[in-house]
Amino acid sequence: MTRVFWDVDTQVDFMRPDGKLYVDGAETIVANLRALTDFAHGNGIRVVASSDNHDPGDDELSATPDFVATFPPHCLRGTEGQARIPETVLRDVLVVEPEDAAAEVVRRVANHSGDILFHKHYFDVFTNPSVGPVVEALAIDEVVLYGVALDVCNRYAVEGLLSRHPGVALTVVTDAVRAINEDGRDALLADWQRRGVALACTGGVVAS
């Protein structure tokens, strides 16, 4: 059984009130994000993470965003806002770019025991073509997922895992996620739960 913690986009531009695309209330989950990260690193659990790593011409970015398919410029490559917050910094990290050949990434992952970070140019992590092959290569069958934003990047990660890797047992940590539209949070979580996703709190995860 291969269990991983899956950290979605806990980056400065999303997590801090002065970030370029701040998710309202994101700072309220930082303590739980730290607890999950520390628990994983303290117990030999690999963290698989995603990060937006945008160039100005990426399709997701727009000066007139609709906040559905397009968003204001954020997490630009090389900026402070693209970095992860200190509480979720990865250890011995292997960075996988969308342009990397999946076969070569799988080879590198086989010889790597640390965390893995998938960079992406679009909010769906599966637009990085190495994600699926790495899930298969590591024989991941349990994912504990958290981060931001619940109704955008988390949603694409959850939906991608459900559709592409139905054998993976998926848990969403409900007090370690925030949505852009918090009003839709309960309905989204309830739908996932009906489809077999487990819901947990940080305390329950670290106690187990």
Backbone as CSV, one residue per row, in Angstrom:
resi,resn,N_x,N_y,N_z,CA_x,CA_y,CA_z,C_x,C_y,C_z
1,MET,0.841,-1.198,0.000,0.000,0.000,0.000,0.873,1.243,0.000
2,THR,0.660,2.154,-0.947,1.444,3.379,-1.038,0.537,4.567,-0.749
3,ARG,0.761,5.166,0.413,-0.029,6.312,0.834,0.781,7.581,0.627
4,VAL,0.174,8.586,0.031,0.834,9.879,-0.114,-0.087,10.980,0.379
5,PHE,0.517,12.092,0.796,-0.217,13.324,1.055,-0.100,14.175,-0.203
6,TRP,-1.218,14.760,-0.628,-1.275,15.492,-1.887,-1.600,16.947,-1.576
7,ASP,-0.598,17.790,-1.724,-0.685,19.213,-1.377,-0.953,20.011,-2.645
8,VAL,-2.125,20.647,-2.701,-2.529,21.395,-3.892,-2.222,22.890,-3.711
9,ASP,-1.207,23.363,-4.400,-1.002,24.801,-4.654,-0.966,25.687,-3.407
10,THR,-0.307,25.256,-2.357,-0.223,26.103,-1.160,0.900,27.130,-1.357
11,GLN,0.630,28.069,-2.252,1.607,29.055,-2.707,1.258,30.449,-2.185
12,VAL,2.270,31.295,-2.117,2.124,32.624,-1.526,1.002,33.417,-2.191
13,ASP,0.912,33.394,-3.508,-0.100,34.205,-4.185,-1.525,33.777,-3.858
14,PHE,-1.723,32.544,-3.442,-3.045,32.067,-3.048,-3.285,32.177,-1.541
15,MET,-2.231,31.996,-0.767,-2.389,31.793,0.670,-2.326,33.077,1.496
16,ARG,-1.706,34.119,0.981,-1.519,35.330,1.768,-2.463,36.437,1.295
17,PRO,-2.985,37.228,2.223,-3.916,38.294,1.840,-3.365,39.279,0.817
18,ASP,-2.044,39.444,0.752,-1.462,40.346,-0.239,-1.036,39.611,-1.504
19,GLY,-1.442,38.336,-1.638,-1.093,37.565,-2.821,-1.872,38.020,-4.048
20,LYS,-1.369,37.654,-5.210,-1.962,38.096,-6.474,-3.337,37.480,-6.729
21,LEU,-3.599,36.306,-6.159,-4.898,35.660,-6.332,-5.293,34.997,-5.013
22,TYR,-5.377,35.830,-3.980,-5.665,35.378,-2.612,-7.011,34.656,-2.539
23,VAL,-6.979,33.473,-1.931,-8.196,32.721,-1.651,-8.675,33.144,-0.264
24,ASP,-9.826,33.767,-0.196,-10.312,34.352,1.055,-10.299,33.330,2.183
25,GLY,-9.666,33.691,3.289,-9.608,32.824,4.457,-8.517,31.778,4.414
26,ALA,-7.684,31.805,3.385,-6.653,30.770,3.264,-5.700,30.755,4.451
27,GLU,-5.456,31.938,5.011,-4.520,31.985,6.143,-5.060,31.246,7.360
28,THR,-6.358,30.991,7.425,-6.936,30.300,8.582,-6.621,28.808,8.593
29,ILE,-6.146,28.266,7.483,-5.837,26.830,7.447,-4.340,26.555,7.523
30,VAL,-3.538,27.607,7.677,-2.089,27.424,7.645,-1.604,26.500,8.759
31,ALA,-2.153,26.633,9.954,-1.718,25.758,11.055,-1.990,24.297,10.730
32,ASN,-3.121,24.019,10.116,-3.428,22.640,9.740,-2.532,22.154,8.609
33,LEU,-2.221,23.040,7.669,-1.290,22.663,6.604,0.078,22.317,7.178
34,ARG,0.515,23.108,8.145,1.795,22.801,8.800,1.731,21.438,9.499
35,ALA,0.632,21.185,10.215,0.506,19.924,10.939,0.547,18.733,9.983
36,LEU,-0.132,18.846,8.854,-0.140,17.754,7.875,1.243,17.557,7.258
37,THR,1.902,18.654,6.908,3.239,18.565,6.315,4.225,17.966,7.301
38,ASP,4.189,18.455,8.532,5.106,17.929,9.555,4.831,16.458,9.842
39,PHE,3.557,16.078,9.868,3.216,14.677,10.110,3.753,13.790,8.991
40,ALA,3.563,14.226,7.751,4.060,13.431,6.624,5.574,13.274,6.708
41,HIS,6.278,14.388,6.889,7.732,14.319,6.918,8.246,13.559,8.134
42,GLY,7.507,13.606,9.226,7.936,12.903,10.425,7.625,11.426,10.425
43,ASN,6.812,10.992,9.466,6.391,9.596,9.447,6.682,8.893,8.125
44,GLY,7.584,9.451,7.365,8.022,8.785,6.156,6.977,8.716,5.058
45,ILE,6.039,9.672,5.063,4.995,9.714,4.033,5.419,10.720,2.963
46,ARG,5.436,10.296,1.737,5.823,11.187,0.649,4.739,12.240,0.417
47,VAL,5.157,13.478,0.203,4.238,14.536,-0.203,4.345,14.692,-1.722
48,VAL,3.214,14.518,-2.388,3.090,14.827,-3.808,2.369,16.164,-3.886
49,ALA,2.950,17.127,-4.558,2.397,18.477,-4.553,2.288,19.013,-5.966
50,SER,1.439,20.028,-6.102,1.347,20.766,-7.358,1.591,22.233,-7.082
51,SER,2.083,22.926,-8.098,2.276,24.380,-8.021,2.013,24.989,-9.386
52,ASP,1.229,26.061,-9.404,1.168,26.877,-10.609,2.549,27.475,-10.859
53,ASN,2.960,27.482,-12.117,4.258,28.044,-12.481,4.078,28.713,-13.836
54,HIS,3.499,29.918,-13.793,2.988,30.534,-15.014,4.012,31.402,-15.732
55,ASP,3.841,31.443,-17.038,4.452,32.450,-17.892,3.341,33.417,-18.312
56,PRO,3.686,34.666,-18.631,2.641,35.662,-18.912,1.661,35.268,-20.018
57,GLY,2.089,34.456,-20.964,1.202,34.097,-22.067,0.353,32.859,-21.844
58,ASP,0.369,32.279,-20.659,-0.405,31.059,-20.403,-1.899,31.309,-20.598
59,ASP,-2.594,30.297,-21.127,-4.018,30.424,-21.457,-4.888,30.776,-20.251
60,GLU,-4.466,30.356,-19.064,-5.271,30.594,-17.863,-5.292,32.069,-17.458
61,LEU,-4.294,32.824,-17.878,-4.129,34.204,-17.413,-4.819,35.185,-18.357
62,SER,-5.483,36.177,-17.753,-6.198,37.155,-18.557,-6.296,38.479,-17.812
63,ALA,-6.238,39.572,-18.553,-6.460,40.895,-17.973,-7.939,41.134,-17.705
64,THR,-8.804,40.328,-18.328,-10.253,40.414,-18.102,-10.764,39.013,-17.742
65,PRO,-10.389,38.509,-16.597,-10.689,37.115,-16.251,-12.163,36.887,-15.958
66,ASP,-12.616,35.650,-16.215,-13.983,35.290,-15.856,-14.040,34.505,-14.549
67,PHE,-12.879,34.180,-13.960,-12.763,33.446,-12.700,-13.410,32.057,-12.787
68,VAL,-13.518,31.548,-13.996,-13.938,30.167,-14.235,-12.857,29.455,-15.038
69,ALA,-12.591,29.962,-16.233,-11.543,29.395,-17.077,-10.307,30.282,-17.124
70,THR,-10.459,31.538,-16.733,-9.324,32.464,-16.730,-9.265,33.238,-15.421
71,PHE,-8.039,33.622,-15.048,-7.795,34.302,-13.781,-6.748,35.391,-13.994
72,PRO,-6.684,36.373,-13.073,-5.649,37.404,-13.208,-4.255,36.778,-13.112
73,PRO,-3.233,37.463,-13.624,-1.868,36.934,-13.518,-1.494,36.627,-12.069
74,HIS,-0.901,35.452,-11.879,-0.522,34.993,-10.540,0.527,33.903,-10.675
75,CYS,1.258,33.658,-9.603,2.240,32.568,-9.541,3.142,32.557,-10.773
76,LEU,3.631,33.739,-11.135,4.527,33.835,-12.291,5.899,33.258,-11.944
77,ARG,6.428,32.542,-12.892,7.714,31.865,-12.715,8.774,32.822,-12.159
78,GLY,9.437,32.398,-11.083,10.530,33.176,-10.514,10.125,34.262,-9.544
79,THR,8.821,34.461,-9.317,8.374,35.501,-8.389,8.180,34.930,-6.991
80,GLU,8.146,35.832,-6.017,7.906,35.402,-4.634,6.550,34.733,-4.505
81,GLY,5.574,35.221,-5.241,4.236,34.652,-5.143,4.126,33.229,-5.641
82,GLN,5.057,32.800,-6.462,5.011,31.422,-6.980,5.501,30.416,-5.946
83,ALA,6.255,30.877,-4.965,6.838,29.972,-3.968,5.776,29.407,-3.029
84,ARG,6.090,28.295,-2.426,5.223,27.734,-1.406,5.402,28.510,-0.102
85,ILE,4.369,28.523,0.720,4.497,29.152,2.027,5.460,28.318,2.889
86,PRO,6.107,28.916,3.879,7.109,28.178,4.660,6.548,26.930,5.341
87,GLU,5.279,26.970,5.699,4.682,25.846,6.436,4.524,24.593,5.585
88,THR,4.606,24.723,4.263,4.425,23.555,3.405,5.622,23.305,2.489
89,VAL,6.778,23.811,2.898,7.980,23.601,2.088,8.272,22.104,1.985
90,LEU,8.626,21.671,0.798,8.870,20.255,0.527,10.310,19.881,0.872
91,ARG,10.528,18.576,1.056,11.856,18.075,1.392,12.375,17.183,0.268
92,ASP,13.662,17.342,-0.019,14.321,16.496,-1.028,13.412,16.363,-2.246
93,VAL,13.052,17.510,-2.817,11.979,17.548,-3.793,12.487,17.303,-5.212
94,LEU,11.746,16.515,-5.941,11.941,16.301,-7.369,10.891,17.128,-8.098
95,VAL,11.326,18.117,-8.869,10.414,18.996,-9.592,10.180,18.430,-10.989
96,VAL,8.909,18.318,-11.360,8.533,17.768,-12.662,7.840,18.864,-13.466
97,GLU,8.451,19.256,-14.574,7.879,20.278,-15.435,6.906,19.654,-16.440
98,PRO,5.920,20.430,-16.911,4.991,19.889,-17.909,5.687,19.463,-19.194
99,GLU,6.824,20.057,-19.475,7.538,19.750,-20.713,8.408,18.496,-20.609
100,ASP,8.589,17.970,-19.404,9.435,16.789,-19.223,8.791,15.558,-19.853
101,ALA,9.607,14.695,-20.427,9.111,13.448,-21.001,8.684,12.507,-19.878
102,ALA,7.462,12.006,-19.939,6.915,11.191,-18.855,7.770,9.961,-18.578
103,ALA,8.281,9.316,-19.619,9.089,8.106,-19.412,10.348,8.418,-18.611
104,GLU,10.972,9.560,-18.899,12.160,9.964,-18.165,11.803,10.319,-16.724
105,VAL,10.659,10.965,-16.519,10.218,11.295,-15.165,10.007,10.023,-14.351
106,VAL,9.357,9.040,-14.933,9.127,7.773,-14.233,10.464,7.146,-13.838
107,ARG,11.430,7.205,-14.716,12.759,6.663,-14.392,13.378,7.416,-13.211
108,ARG,13.257,8.740,-13.220,13.810,9.543,-12.128,13.084,9.259,-10.819
109,VAL,11.779,9.127,-10.879,10.993,8.868,-9.675,11.377,7.531,-9.041
110,ALA,11.698,6.556,-9.870,12.054,5.229,-9.357,13.297,5.278,-8.475
111,ASN,14.143,6.282,-8.691,15.376,6.415,-7.917,15.325,7.561,-6.909
112,HIS,14.107,8.002,-6.613,13.934,9.163,-5.738,13.012,8.803,-4.583
113,SER,13.429,9.115,-3.365,12.620,8.761,-2.193,11.956,9.962,-1.537
114,GLY,12.230,11.173,-2.034,11.696,12.373,-1.406,10.365,12.807,-1.997
115,ASP,10.017,14.053,-1.715,8.759,14.615,-2.202,8.831,14.860,-3.713
116,ILE,7.652,15.027,-4.319,7.541,15.273,-5.751,6.673,16.504,-5.957
117,LEU,7.120,17.408,-6.823,6.371,18.626,-7.120,6.094,18.699,-8.617
118,PHE,4.808,18.730,-8.970,4.394,18.894,-10.351,4.111,20.369,-10.627
119,HIS,4.894,20.970,-11.491,4.579,22.308,-11.974,3.503,22.214,-13.050
120,LYS,2.697,23.273,-13.156,1.631,23.276,-14.149,1.393,24.693,-14.642
121,HIS,0.916,24.792,-15.898,0.605,26.076,-16.506,-0.900,26.333,-16.551
122,TYR,-1.657,25.376,-16.050,-3.116,25.460,-16.057,-3.609,24.849,-14.762
123,PHE,-4.827,25.178,-14.351,-5.225,24.772,-13.000,-5.413,23.266,-12.832
124,ASP,-5.589,22.535,-13.910,-5.734,21.082,-13.842,-4.348,20.443,-13.779
125,VAL,-4.012,19.789,-12.660,-2.685,19.194,-12.509,-2.430,18.123,-13.558
126,PHE,-3.489,17.499,-14.071,-3.310,16.439,-15.054,-2.930,16.986,-16.430
127,THR,-2.861,18.306,-16.590,-2.285,18.856,-17.813,-0.768,18.713,-17.810
128,ASN,-0.183,18.374,-16.677,1.202,17.911,-16.646,1.153,16.422,-16.984
129,PRO,1.649,16.013,-18.143,1.435,14.644,-18.611,2.134,13.565,-17.802
130,SER,2.976,13.957,-16.865,3.672,12.953,-16.050,2.884,12.526,-14.822
131,VAL,1.812,13.245,-14.476,1.097,12.951,-13.230,0.560,11.525,-13.226
132,GLY,-0.218,11.163,-14.239,-0.786,9.823,-14.283,0.262,8.728,-14.269
133,PRO,1.277,8.792,-15.123,2.322,7.771,-15.089,3.033,7.656,-13.746
134,VAL,3.227,8.769,-13.050,3.878,8.708,-11.743,2.962,8.040,-10.711
135,VAL,1.667,8.366,-10.734,0.720,7.694,-9.830,0.786,6.184,-10.037
136,GLU,0.825,5.771,-11.292,0.890,4.336,-11.596,2.242,3.751,-11.193
137,ALA,3.325,4.445,-11.503,4.658,3.915,-11.227,4.906,3.735,-9.738
138,LEU,4.367,4.648,-8.937,4.539,4.549,-7.484,3.517,3.633,-6.834
139,ALA,2.596,3.104,-7.646,1.523,2.244,-7.124,0.770,2.936,-5.994
140,ILE,0.473,4.232,-6.191,-0.260,4.984,-5.179,-1.687,4.457,-5.095
141,ASP,-2.089,4.057,-3.913,-3.465,3.581,-3.752,-4.209,4.285,-2.621
142,GLU,-3.555,5.280,-1.986,-4.236,6.098,-0.977,-3.693,7.512,-1.052
143,VAL,-4.600,8.483,-1.175,-4.228,9.895,-1.269,-4.980,10.678,-0.212
144,VAL,-4.261,11.471,0.552,-4.840,12.423,1.499,-4.593,13.806,0.915
145,LEU,-5.665,14.500,0.538,-5.540,15.709,-0.274,-6.003,16.953,0.484
146,TYR,-5.292,18.072,0.256,-5.610,19.338,0.920,-4.996,20.475,0.112
147,GLY,-5.342,21.721,0.456,-4.775,22.881,-0.211,-5.847,23.803,-0.776
148,VAL,-5.490,24.539,-1.821,-6.397,25.536,-2.399,-6.302,25.517,-3.925
149,ALA,-7.318,26.007,-4.573,-8.630,26.330,-4.037,-9.537,25.125,-4.246
150,LEU,-10.379,24.870,-3.254,-11.206,23.669,-3.252,-12.021,23.518,-4.523
151,ASP,-12.587,24.615,-5.013,-13.504,24.550,-6.145,-12.826,24.762,-7.494
152,VAL,-11.502,24.868,-7.504,-10.790,24.993,-8.781,-9.711,23.913,-8.843
153,CYS,-8.507,24.197,-8.349,-7.403,23.253,-8.515,-7.615,21.956,-7.726
154,ASN,-8.151,22.055,-6.508,-8.467,20.828,-5.772,-9.502,20.004,-6.522
155,ARG,-10.494,20.680,-7.060,-11.562,19.968,-7.768,-11.012,19.196,-8.965
156,TYR,-10.133,19.822,-9.717,-9.561,19.118,-10.866,-8.685,17.946,-10.425
157,ALA,-7.959,18.099,-9.325,-7.158,16.987,-8.824,-8.042,15.840,-8.366
158,VAL,-9.085,16.149,-7.606,-9.998,15.112,-7.131,-10.699,14.428,-8.301
159,GLU,-11.252,15.228,-9.205,-11.976,14.651,-10.334,-11.042,13.828,-11.220
160,GLY,-9.819,14.286,-11.380,-8.864,13.529,-12.181,-8.502,12.204,-11.549
161,LEU,-8.296,12.203,-10.248,-8.000,10.949,-9.562,-9.184,9.996,-9.623
162,LEU,-10.395,10.513,-9.440,-11.581,9.658,-9.479,-11.764,9.015,-10.850
163,SER,-11.554,9.779,-11.900,-11.821,9.269,-13.246,-10.667,8.456,-13.816
164,ARG,-9.434,8.854,-13.527,-8.271,8.215,-14.126,-7.699,7.093,-13.274
165,HIS,-7.900,7.189,-11.969,-7.304,6.220,-11.048,-8.357,5.770,-10.025
166,PRO,-9.391,5.072,-10.490,-10.515,4.739,-9.602,-10.151,3.807,-8.453
167,GLY,-9.002,3.165,-8.519,-8.594,2.289,-7.423,-7.941,3.006,-6.266
168,VAL,-7.727,4.310,-6.406,-7.089,5.087,-5.344,-8.125,5.488,-4.303
169,ALA,-7.861,5.177,-3.046,-8.710,5.618,-1.937,-8.366,7.071,-1.635
170,LEU,-9.349,7.939,-1.742,-9.106,9.379,-1.682,-9.783,9.995,-0.468
171,THR,-9.011,10.745,0.306,-9.527,11.488,1.457,-9.242,12.965,1.276
172,VAL,-10.253,13.809,1.493,-10.076,15.260,1.479,-10.113,15.767,2.915
173,VAL,-9.119,16.551,3.282,-9.024,17.079,4.648,-9.797,18.396,4.689
174,THR,-10.982,18.364,5.253,-11.931,19.469,5.091,-11.539,20.742,5.830
175,ASP,-10.727,20.639,6.872,-10.288,21.854,7.566,-8.899,22.292,7.109
176,ALA,-8.455,21.775,5.968,-7.178,22.187,5.375,-7.379,22.535,3.903
177,VAL,-8.602,22.972,3.580,-8.931,23.443,2.228,-9.754,24.725,2.355
178,ARG,-9.656,25.565,1.330,-10.517,26.746,1.220,-10.939,26.891,-0.231
179,ALA,-12.171,27.351,-0.430,-12.714,27.551,-1.771,-12.752,29.027,-2.118
180,ILE,-12.720,29.324,-3.410,-12.968,30.693,-3.847,-14.406,31.064,-3.528
181,ASN,-15.321,30.142,-3.795,-16.727,30.333,-3.446,-17.083,29.378,-2.315
182,GLU,-16.957,29.853,-1.099,-17.227,28.998,0.054,-18.700,28.593,0.139
183,ASP,-19.579,29.348,-0.500,-21.004,28.996,-0.469,-21.266,27.655,-1.143
184,GLY,-20.426,27.259,-2.082,-20.617,25.993,-2.772,-19.842,24.842,-2.178
185,ARG,-19.155,25.098,-1.092,-18.267,24.103,-0.481,-18.999,22.827,-0.071
186,ASP,-20.091,22.961,0.679,-20.769,21.780,1.230,-21.322,20.885,0.131
187,ALA,-21.874,21.497,-0.907,-22.425,20.712,-2.003,-21.333,19.941,-2.733
188,LEU,-20.190,20.580,-2.940,-19.078,19.923,-3.621,-18.550,18.756,-2.809
189,LEU,-18.342,18.969,-1.530,-17.855,17.895,-0.667,-18.859,16.755,-0.578
190,ALA,-20.148,17.091,-0.498,-21.179,16.056,-0.419,-21.213,15.217,-1.691
191,ASP,-21.042,15.853,-2.836,-21.013,15.116,-4.102,-19.840,14.151,-4.133
192,TRP,-18.675,14.613,-3.721,-17.515,13.720,-3.689,-17.738,12.567,-2.716
193,GLN,-18.327,12.871,-1.582,-18.563,11.822,-0.593,-19.495,10.751,-1.150
194,ARG,-20.516,11.159,-1.890,-21.417,10.196,-2.526,-20.684,9.312,-3.532
195,ARG,-19.600,9.831,-4.065,-18.831,9.092,-5.068,-17.649,8.333,-4.461
196,GLY,-17.626,8.252,-3.146,-16.645,7.406,-2.485,-15.471,8.110,-1.861
197,VAL,-15.410,9.447,-1.941,-14.325,10.195,-1.311,-14.600,10.293,0.181
198,ALA,-13.603,9.985,0.992,-13.725,10.126,2.446,-13.411,11.563,2.839
199,LEU,-14.087,12.048,3.866,-13.835,13.375,4.416,-13.252,13.209,5.820
200,ALA,-12.237,14.004,6.114,-11.575,13.890,7.421,-11.150,15.270,7.859
201,CYS,-10.832,15.389,9.147,-10.236,16.612,9.669,-8.761,16.367,9.950
202,THR,-8.015,17.449,10.097,-6.570,17.321,10.320,-6.260,16.478,11.551
203,GLY,-6.985,16.746,12.635,-6.739,15.993,13.865,-6.897,14.496,13.669
204,GLY,-7.920,14.108,12.920,-8.144,12.695,12.669,-7.059,12.082,11.820
205,VAL,-6.558,12.841,10.843,-5.492,12.326,9.977,-4.215,12.113,10.760
206,VAL,-3.797,13.102,11.520,-2.526,12.971,12.228,-2.626,12.013,13.400
207,ALA,-3.815,11.789,13.917,-3.975,10.817,14.995,-3.897,9.392,14.480
208,SER,-4.184,9.218,13.181,-4.183,7.856,12.628,-2.808,7.398,12.193
